Amino acid sequence: MSSVILYEETITWRLIIALVLGVLCFAAAVTTFAYVNDPSEDPIALVVIAIVAAAGMGIALNFSRLSIKATFDGISVAFGRIRTSFRWDQIEDCYLDQASSLRYGGFGIRGGRVDGKTRLVYNITSAPRLVLKLKDAKYDEFAFSTKRPEELMRVIKGQIPQPPL
């Protein structure tokens, strides 16, 4: 992608990190308590819990940050290391999504059918979503959360190639 940035935004969802840390601390406390009260318990259980805790934190950190970047080449939306990008010539139109966040089942990456069209969604429940109507892509539409939908919609509409009259 071009290095000239037309629009950039990062949405951080701190609540997921707090929730995961709380659950992991509770699990560690319960496991430690059980191990202290029964020293004959196999210590490998602590290693397994540490591995599961590290994997859980890695997943939580990945999904705690949604990044959007628009350049002269196209638009890129990423949840941590999971990124989806489109060139401007792959986008036909964009509009504000009218569906509730709950329709997509909460935060994260979702796929499904909306009004008969296949849609990939990068959703954060605390922000409105824009929908990109796509051509020559795996999905008919791509929706993603943004805190500044009107500003981003202006940028996108300004970059989408207009059909000749």
Protein Blocks (a to p, Z undefined) as FASTA:
>chain_A
ZZbdfbdcddddfklmmmmmmmmmmmmmmmmmmmmmmmmbcfklmmmmmmmmmmmmmmmm
mmmpccddddfkbccddehjbccdddfklpfbdcddfbdfklnopaadddddeehiacdd
dddfkbccdddddehifbfbdcdddfblmlmmmmmmmmmccddZZ
